[in-house]
Amino acid sequence: MIRSPSDDLITFTPDTKAAFLQHLRENPNNRRVSPSDKEILVEWLTNQHKRPSSQEEFSRRNYVRKAFAWDVKSQNLLAVAKKDGDKDRTVITTDVIAEVVETVHENNGHAGWDTTWKDVSTSYYGILRSDVIFLLKKCRSCVGNPSKRPKGSTAAKLHSRHSDHEFFDVLNADSVKYDDFAVDGQENNGGKFRPHN
């Protein structure tokens, strides 16, 4: 049987992507990285001649230089693996989360929430499990297939809360001691640096 292009379902419609961007605005999280935050990180990693403006910025830059790396060859910002055997993960900014999740989900054959989250979290930094779930609930291919949903929604919610905290908590405004810092002193849950507690 020959399939027509209209038979191929789009994983995430433009409306889904727009709803997701609204979701990001309404649910800011310190573990997501905005495009402007990425620029700051890249500058701190690549411009060795720029002097810090304060002791606080000096401490923050030192942490960033331990937790992130700029891959000159691929031109990618990487979150450095914390454990031996783990691999560095590509930092994903908020403006491309939906596209990355869509690509991973399609490449794993629409394997479901848990598998897609595992695939995303082992390769990428800056995407939360709750982001994956929000998007996959609206996947046109999976919406009619109950086998794609995780077993026991309560257990999935508890796992989601736990898994989201596995990320470096790089974005926040509260400054504390060295290795626990903020990019600036502004209070804003949507885009400042602070490591995971």
Order of alpha helices (4+ residues) and beta strands (2+ residues): alpha-alpha-alpha-beta-beta-beta-alpha-alpha-beta-alpha-alpha
